Amino acid sequence: MHSRYRDIASKIRARIEAGEWAPGTRLPRLDDFASEYGANRDTIGRAVAVLEAEGYVWAVQGRGITVRLGMVRPRPPRGDLVRRNEQVIGYSFPSASGQEVWVRHGDAVNAPAPLDDPRLATLLGVKPGTSVLRRFRVTGPASEAPFQINISWIHPRVADIVADVDANPAAGEWLYRIEQSGHWPISWTEIHRARMPTKDEAALLDIPTSLPVLEIVRVGTSGTDHQPVEVTEYVIASDRVETVHVLHRDESAKDPWPDAPGGRS
Protein backbone atom coordinates (compact mmCIF):
# COMPACT_ATOMS: atom_id res chain seq x y z
CA MET A 1 0.00 0.00 0.00
CA HIS A 2 1.30 3.44 -0.94
CA SER A 3 2.35 5.42 2.13
CA ARG A 4 0.50 8.62 2.90
CA TYR A 5 3.71 10.62 3.37
CA ARG A 6 5.04 9.49 -0.01
CA ASP A 7 1.80 10.56 -1.64
CA ILE A 8 2.14 14.02 -0.07
CA ALA A 9 5.80 14.19 -1.10
CA SER A 10 4.75 13.40 -4.68
CA LYS A 11 2.21 16.23 -4.66
CA ILE A 12 4.67 18.78 -3.26
CA ARG A 13 7.32 17.58 -5.73
CA ALA A 14 4.93 18.13 -8.63
CA ARG A 15 4.16 21.65 -7.42
CA ILE A 16 7.87 22.47 -7.17
CA GLU A 17 8.54 21.12 -10.66
CA ALA A 18 5.61 23.17 -11.98
CA GLY A 19 7.26 26.32 -10.66
CA GLU A 20 4.76 27.18 -7.93
CA TRP A 21 7.72 28.03 -5.69
CA ALA A 22 10.82 29.54 -7.28
CA PRO A 23 14.29 28.17 -6.45
CA GLY A 24 15.52 29.64 -3.18
CA THR A 25 12.09 30.49 -1.79
CA ARG A 26 10.62 29.22 1.47
CA LEU A 27 7.90 26.60 1.45
CA PRO A 28 4.85 26.90 3.73
CA ARG A 29 5.28 25.78 7.34
CA LEU A 30 4.69 22.17 8.36
CA ASP A 31 1.50 23.23 10.10
CA ASP A 32 0.24 24.89 6.93
CA PHE A 33 0.94 21.78 4.86
CA ALA A 34 -0.67 19.62 7.54
CA SER A 35 -3.84 21.69 7.35
CA GLU A 36 -3.83 21.72 3.54
CA TYR A 37 -3.36 17.97 3.17
CA GLY A 38 -5.33 16.86 6.23
CA ALA A 39 -2.32 15.16 7.80
CA ASN A 40 -0.35 15.48 11.02
CA ARG A 41 3.04 17.20 11.33
CA ASP A 42 4.91 13.92 11.56
CA THR A 43 3.53 12.77 8.21
CA ILE A 44 4.44 16.11 6.61
CA GLY A 45 7.90 15.92 8.16
CA ARG A 46 8.46 12.49 6.62
CA ALA A 47 7.31 13.82 3.24
CA VAL A 48 9.78 16.69 3.49
CA ALA A 49 12.53 14.20 4.40
CA VAL A 50 11.84 12.34 1.14
CA LEU A 51 12.13 15.59 -0.82
CA GLU A 52 15.36 16.43 1.03
CA ALA A 53 16.86 13.07 0.08
CA GLU A 54 15.94 13.77 -3.55
CA GLY A 55 17.50 17.25 -3.47
CA TYR A 56 14.26 19.16 -4.00
CA VAL A 57 14.36 21.03 -0.69
CA TRP A 58 16.53 21.61 2.35
CA ALA A 59 15.05 22.01 5.81
CA VAL A 60 17.22 24.17 8.06
CA GLN A 61 16.28 24.44 11.72
CA GLY A 62 15.11 27.94 12.54
CA ARG A 63 15.01 29.02 8.89
CA GLY A 64 12.33 26.80 7.38
CA ILE A 65 12.22 24.71 4.22
CA THR A 66 13.94 26.12 1.12
CA VAL A 67 13.40 25.01 -2.48
CA ARG A 68 16.75 23.84 -3.89
CA LEU A 69 15.58 22.41 -7.23
CA GLY A 70 16.80 24.60 -10.07
CA MET A 71 19.42 26.44 -7.99
CA VAL A 72 22.37 24.82 -9.72
CA ARG A 73 24.13 27.32 -11.97
CA PRO A 74 25.43 25.59 -15.11
CA ARG A 75 28.62 27.22 -16.35
CA PRO A 76 30.50 27.16 -19.62
CA PRO A 77 33.81 25.28 -19.62
CA ARG A 78 35.78 26.72 -16.72
CA GLY A 79 39.09 27.06 -18.52
CA ASP A 80 42.17 28.51 -16.87
CA LEU A 81 42.32 32.12 -18.10
CA VAL A 82 42.51 35.15 -15.82
CA ARG A 83 41.15 38.15 -17.73
CA ARG A 84 41.51 41.86 -17.17
CA ASN A 85 38.19 43.28 -16.01
CA GLU A 86 37.31 45.93 -18.60
CA GLN A 87 34.70 47.62 -16.38
CA VAL A 88 36.88 48.22 -13.32
CA ILE A 89 40.50 47.88 -12.22
CA GLY A 90 41.13 44.25 -11.43
CA TYR A 91 40.71 40.75 -12.81
CA SER A 92 37.98 38.25 -13.64
CA PHE A 93 38.86 34.74 -12.54
CA PRO A 94 37.30 31.65 -14.17
CA SER A 95 34.91 31.12 -11.27
CA ALA A 96 33.62 34.69 -11.52
CA SER A 97 33.62 35.25 -15.27
CA GLY A 98 30.37 36.37 -16.85
CA GLN A 99 28.06 39.34 -17.30
CA GLU A 100 25.83 38.77 -14.26
CA VAL A 101 25.42 41.43 -11.61
CA TRP A 102 26.52 40.05 -8.25
CA VAL A 103 25.64 41.58 -4.90
CA ARG A 104 26.93 41.30 -1.36
CA HIS A 105 24.96 39.58 1.40
CA GLY A 106 25.59 41.07 4.82
CA ASP A 107 28.65 43.05 5.87
CA ALA A 108 32.05 42.94 4.20
CA VAL A 109 35.15 42.92 6.40
CA ASN A 110 38.72 44.08 5.80
CA ALA A 111 40.58 43.67 9.09
CA PRO A 112 43.35 41.63 10.76
CA ALA A 113 42.41 38.20 12.13
CA PRO A 114 44.34 35.11 13.27
CA LEU A 115 44.79 32.53 10.52
CA ASP A 116 44.15 29.40 12.56
CA ASP A 117 43.59 26.95 9.69
CA PRO A 118 46.91 25.04 9.38
CA ARG A 119 46.27 24.17 5.72
CA LEU A 120 45.64 27.75 4.63
CA ALA A 121 48.48 29.04 6.81
CA THR A 122 50.90 26.64 5.13
CA LEU A 123 49.72 27.72 1.69
CA LEU A 124 50.25 31.38 2.64
CA GLY A 125 53.66 30.63 4.16
CA VAL A 126 52.90 31.72 7.75
CA LYS A 127 52.61 29.91 11.07
CA PRO A 128 49.08 28.92 12.18
CA GLY A 129 47.66 31.59 14.47
CA THR A 130 49.53 34.44 12.76
CA SER A 131 47.57 37.70 12.57
CA VAL A 132 46.83 38.23 8.88
CA LEU A 133 44.79 40.81 6.99
CA ARG A 134 41.47 39.10 6.20
CA ARG A 135 39.00 40.18 3.52
CA PHE A 136 35.57 38.58 3.98
CA ARG A 137 32.42 38.72 1.84
CA VAL A 138 29.36 36.61 1.05
CA THR A 139 28.24 37.19 -2.54
CA GLY A 140 25.91 35.93 -5.22
CA PRO A 141 23.87 36.91 -8.29
CA ALA A 142 21.25 39.57 -7.63
CA SER A 143 17.82 38.25 -6.55
CA GLU A 144 19.24 34.84 -5.52
CA ALA A 145 20.22 33.22 -2.26
CA PRO A 146 23.86 33.59 -1.15
CA PHE A 147 26.09 31.73 -3.59
CA GLN A 148 29.57 31.77 -2.12
CA ILE A 149 31.71 32.81 0.83
CA ASN A 150 34.89 34.66 -0.20
CA ILE A 151 37.74 34.92 2.30
CA SER A 152 41.11 36.32 1.27
CA TRP A 153 44.16 36.19 3.53
CA ILE A 154 46.91 38.66 2.61
CA HIS A 155 50.52 37.98 3.59
CA PRO A 156 51.84 40.34 6.30
CA ARG A 157 54.64 41.61 4.05
CA VAL A 158 52.10 43.18 1.66
CA ALA A 159 49.17 43.78 4.04
CA ASP A 160 49.98 47.48 4.55
CA ILE A 161 49.55 48.05 0.81
CA VAL A 162 45.86 47.13 0.89
CA ALA A 163 44.95 47.78 4.53
CA ASP A 164 43.01 50.92 3.58
CA VAL A 165 41.20 49.42 0.59
CA ASP A 166 37.43 49.35 1.04
CA ALA A 167 36.08 45.97 2.14
CA ASN A 168 33.90 45.80 -0.98
CA PRO A 169 36.01 47.36 -3.74
CA ALA A 170 35.92 46.84 -7.47
CA ALA A 171 36.82 43.27 -8.35
CA GLY A 172 40.49 42.57 -7.87
CA GLU A 173 41.53 46.16 -7.07
CA TRP A 174 43.53 45.04 -4.06
CA LEU A 175 45.43 42.51 -6.19
CA TYR A 176 46.26 45.30 -8.63
CA ARG A 177 47.68 47.36 -5.76
CA ILE A 178 49.93 44.50 -4.67
CA GLU A 179 51.22 44.11 -8.21
CA GLN A 180 51.83 47.85 -8.50
CA SER A 181 53.96 47.74 -5.35
CA GLY A 182 56.53 45.52 -7.05
CA HIS A 183 55.04 42.03 -7.23
CA TRP A 184 54.03 42.02 -10.91
CA PRO A 185 52.88 39.65 -12.28
CA ILE A 186 51.01 37.62 -9.69
CA SER A 187 50.41 34.02 -10.81
CA TRP A 188 47.68 31.81 -9.41
CA THR A 189 47.05 28.16 -8.66
CA GLU A 190 43.66 26.72 -7.67
CA ILE A 191 42.99 23.73 -5.42
CA HIS A 192 39.48 22.19 -5.48
CA ARG A 193 37.97 19.78 -2.99
CA ALA A 194 34.60 18.78 -1.53
CA ARG A 195 34.07 18.85 2.23
CA MET A 196 31.37 19.34 4.84
CA PRO A 197 30.58 22.90 5.91
CA THR A 198 31.12 24.33 9.36
CA LYS A 199 28.05 25.53 11.24
CA ASP A 200 28.97 29.15 10.46
CA GLU A 201 29.41 28.42 6.75
CA ALA A 202 26.08 26.60 6.59
CA ALA A 203 24.33 29.54 8.24
CA LEU A 204 25.89 32.05 5.83
CA LEU A 205 24.92 29.98 2.78
CA ASP A 206 21.48 29.10 4.17
CA ILE A 207 22.08 25.35 3.92
CA PRO A 208 22.03 22.44 6.38
CA THR A 209 25.33 21.16 7.75
CA SER A 210 24.60 17.84 6.02
CA LEU A 211 25.06 19.36 2.55
CA PRO A 212 28.67 19.20 1.27
CA VAL A 213 30.32 22.33 -0.09
CA LEU A 214 32.80 22.88 -2.91
CA GLU A 215 35.91 24.62 -1.67
CA ILE A 216 38.15 26.43 -4.16
CA VAL A 217 41.40 27.75 -2.73
CA ARG A 218 43.35 30.19 -4.92
CA VAL A 219 47.00 30.83 -4.11
CA GLY A 220 48.51 34.03 -5.52
CA THR A 221 52.29 34.08 -5.92
CA SER A 222 54.49 37.14 -6.40
CA GLY A 223 56.19 37.48 -9.76
CA THR A 224 59.18 39.09 -8.03
CA ASP A 225 60.17 36.89 -5.08
CA HIS A 226 57.99 33.89 -6.08
CA GLN A 227 56.48 33.63 -2.60
CA PRO A 228 52.74 33.65 -1.74
CA VAL A 229 51.12 37.07 -1.34
CA GLU A 230 47.50 35.94 -0.87
CA VAL A 231 45.31 32.91 -0.37
CA THR A 232 41.61 33.19 -1.24
CA GLU A 233 39.06 30.59 -0.21
CA TYR A 234 35.68 30.27 -1.97
CA VAL A 235 33.04 28.09 -0.30
CA ILE A 236 29.99 27.16 -2.42
CA ALA A 237 27.01 24.91 -1.67
CA SER A 238 27.55 21.78 -3.76
CA ASP A 239 24.01 21.69 -5.10
CA ARG A 240 24.41 25.14 -6.67
CA VAL A 241 27.41 24.66 -8.90
CA GLU A 242 28.80 22.33 -11.50
CA THR A 243 32.13 22.69 -13.24
CA VAL A 244 32.77 21.79 -16.86
CA HIS A 245 36.26 20.99 -18.10
CA VAL A 246 37.09 20.39 -21.76
CA LEU A 247 39.71 17.67 -22.26
CA HIS A 248 42.31 18.07 -24.99
CA ARG A 249 44.45 15.41 -26.66
CA ASP A 250 48.18 15.48 -26.04
CA GLU A 251 50.44 15.31 -29.10
CA SER A 252 50.99 11.62 -28.34
CA ALA A 253 47.26 10.93 -28.70
CA LYS A 254 46.42 12.97 -31.82
CA ASP A 255 47.23 10.33 -34.44
CA PRO A 256 45.02 7.26 -35.02
CA TRP A 257 46.25 4.02 -33.51
CA PRO A 258 48.05 1.77 -36.02
CA ASP A 259 46.53 -1.62 -36.76
CA ALA A 260 47.20 -4.03 -33.94
CA PRO A 261 49.16 -7.27 -34.57
CA GLY A 262 47.04 -10.04 -35.98
CA GLY A 263 44.81 -7.75 -38.02
CA ARG A 264 42.79 -6.35 -35.08
CA SER A 265 42.19 -2.60 -35.49
C-alpha positions in Angstrom: 0.0 0.0 0.0 1.3 3.4 -0.9 2.4 5.4 2.1 0.5 8.6 2.9 3.7 10.6 3.4 5.0 9.5 0.0 1.8 10.6 -1.6 2.1 14.0 -0.1 5.8 14.2 -1.1 4.7 13.4 -4.7 2.2 16.2 -4.7 4.7 18.8 -3.3 7.3 17.6 -5.7 4.9 18.1 -8.6 4.2 21.7 -7.4 7.9 22.5 -7.2 8.5 21.1 -10.7 5.6 23.2 -12.0 7.3 26.3 -10.7 4.8 27.2 -7.9 7.7 28.0 -5.7 10.8 29.5 -7.3 14.3 28.2 -6.4 15.5 29.6 -3.2 12.1 30.5 -1.8 10.6 29.2 1.5 7.9 26.6 1.5 4.9 26.9 3.7 5.3 25.8 7.3 4.7 22.2 8.4 1.5 23.2 10.1 0.2 24.9 6.9 0.9 21.8 4.9 -0.7 19.6 7.5 -3.8 21.7 7.3 -3.8 21.7 3.5 -3.4 18.0 3.2 -5.3 16.9 6.2 -2.3 15.2 7.8 -0.4 15.5 11.0 3.0 17.2 11.3 4.9 13.9 11.6 3.5 12.8 8.2 4.4 16.1 6.6 7.9 15.9 8.2 8.5 12.5 6.6 7.3 13.8 3.2 9.8 16.7 3.5 12.5 14.2 4.4 11.8 12.3 1.1 12.1 15.6 -0.8 15.4 16.4 1.0 16.9 13.1 0.1 15.9 13.8 -3.5 17.5 17.3 -3.5 14.3 19.2 -4.0 14.4 21.0 -0.7 16.5 21.6 2.3 15.1 22.0 5.8 17.2 24.2 8.1 16.3 24.4 11.7 15.1 27.9 12.5 15.0 29.0 8.9 12.3 26.8 7.4 12.2 24.7 4.2 13.9 26.1 1.1 13.4 25.0 -2.5 16.7 23.8 -3.9 15.6 22.4 -7.2 16.8 24.6 -10.1 19.4 26.4 -8.0 22.4 24.8 -9.7 24.1 27.3 -12.0 25.4 25.6 -15.1 28.6 27.2 -16.3 30.5 27.2 -19.6 33.8 25.3 -19.6 35.8 26.7 -16.7 39.1 27.1 -18.5 42.2 28.5 -16.9 42.3 32.1 -18.1 42.5 35.2 -15.8 41.2 38.1 -17.7 41.5 41.9 -17.2 38.2 43.3 -16.0 37.3 45.9 -18.6 34.7 47.6 -16.4 36.9 48.2 -13.3 40.5 47.9 -12.2 41.1 44.2 -11.4 40.7 40.7 -12.8 38.0 38.2 -13.6 38.9 34.7 -12.5 37.3 31.7 -14.2 34.9 31.1 -11.3 33.6 34.7 -11.5 33.6 35.2 -15.3 30.4 36.4 -16.9 28.1 39.3 -17.3 25.8 38.8 -14.3 25.4 41.4 -11.6 26.5 40.1 -8.3 25.6 41.6 -4.9 26.9 41.3 -1.4 25.0 39.6 1.4 25.6 41.1 4.8 28.6 43.0 5.9 32.1 42.9 4.2 35.1 42.9 6.4 38.7 44.1 5.8 40.6 43.7 9.1 43.4 41.6 10.8 42.4 38.2 12.1 44.3 35.1 13.3 44.8 32.5 10.5 44.2 29.4 12.6 43.6 26.9 9.7 46.9 25.0 9.4 46.3 24.2 5.7 45.6 27.8 4.6 48.5 29.0 6.8 50.9 26.6 5.1 49.7 27.7 1.7 50.3 31.4 2.6 53.7 30.6 4.2 52.9 31.7 7.7 52.6 29.9 11.1 49.1 28.9 12.2 47.7 31.6 14.5 49.5 34.4 12.8 47.6 37.7 12.6 46.8 38.2 8.9 44.8 40.8 7.0 41.5 39.1 6.2 39.0 40.2 3.5 35.6 38.6 4.0 32.4 38.7 1.8 29.4 36.6 1.0 28.2 37.2 -2.5 25.9 35.9 -5.2 23.9 36.9 -8.3 21.2 39.6 -7.6 17.8 38.2 -6.5 19.2 34.8 -5.5 20.2 33.2 -2.3 23.9 33.6 -1.2 26.1 31.7 -3.6 29.6 31.8 -2.1 31.7 32.8 0.8 34.9 34.7 -0.2 37.7 34.9 2.3 41.1 36.3 1.3 44.2 36.2 3.5 46.9 38.7 2.6 50.5 38.0 3.6 51.8 40.3 6.3 54.6 41.6 4.1 52.1 43.2 1.7 49.2 43.8 4.0 50.0 47.5 4.6 49.6 48.1 0.8 45.9 47.1 0.9 45.0 47.8 4.5 43.0 50.9 3.6 41.2 49.4 0.6 37.4 49.3 1.0 36.1 46.0 2.1 33.9 45.8 -1.0 36.0 47.4 -3.7 35.9 46.8 -7.5 36.8 43.3 -8.3 40.5 42.6 -7.9 41.5 46.2 -7.1 43.5 45.0 -4.1 45.4 42.5 -6.2 46.3 45.3 -8.6 47.7 47.4 -5.8 49.9 44.5 -4.7 51.2 44.1 -8.2 51.8 47.9 -8.5 54.0 47.7 -5.4 56.5 45.5 -7.0 55.0 42.0 -7.2 54.0 42.0 -10.9 52.9 39.7 -12.3 51.0 37.6 -9.7 50.4 34.0 -10.8 47.7 31.8 -9.4 47.1 28.2 -8.7 43.7 26.7 -7.7 43.0 23.7 -5.4 39.5 22.2 -5.5 38.0 19.8 -3.0 34.6 18.8 -1.5 34.1 18.8 2.2 31.4 19.3 4.8 30.6 22.9 5.9 31.1 24.3 9.4 28.0 25.5 11.2 29.0 29.1 10.5 29.4 28.4 6.8 26.1 26.6 6.6 24.3 29.5 8.2 25.9 32.1 5.8 24.9 30.0 2.8 21.5 29.1 4.2 22.1 25.3 3.9 22.0 22.4 6.4 25.3 21.2 7.8 24.6 17.8 6.0 25.1 19.4 2.5 28.7 19.2 1.3 30.3 22.3 -0.1 32.8 22.9 -2.9 35.9 24.6 -1.7 38.2 26.4 -4.2 41.4 27.8 -2.7 43.3 30.2 -4.9 47.0 30.8 -4.1 48.5 34.0 -5.5 52.3 34.1 -5.9 54.5 37.1 -6.4 56.2 37.5 -9.8 59.2 39.1 -8.0 60.2 36.9 -5.1 58.0 33.9 -6.1 56.5 33.6 -2.6 52.7 33.6 -1.7 51.1 37.1 -1.3 47.5 35.9 -0.9 45.3 32.9 -0.4 41.6 33.2 -1.2 39.1 30.6 -0.2 35.7 30.3 -2.0 33.0 28.1 -0.3 30.0 27.2 -2.4 27.0 24.9 -1.7 27.6 21.8 -3.8 24.0 21.7 -5.1 24.4 25.1 -6.7 27.4 24.7 -8.9 28.8 22.3 -11.5 32.1 22.7 -13.2 32.8 21.8 -16.9 36.3 21.0 -18.1 37.1 20.4 -21.8 39.7 17.7 -22.3 42.3 18.1 -25.0 44.5 15.4 -26.7 48.2 15.5 -26.0 50.4 15.3 -29.1 51.0 11.6 -28.3 47.3 10.9 -28.7 46.4 13.0 -31.8 47.2 10.3 -34.4 45.0 7.3 -35.0 46.2 4.0 -33.5 48.0 1.8 -36.0 46.5 -1.6 -36.8 47.2 -4.0 -33.9 49.2 -7.3 -34.6 47.0 -10.0 -36.0 44.8 -7.8 -38.0 42.8 -6.4 -35.1 42.2 -2.6 -35.5 
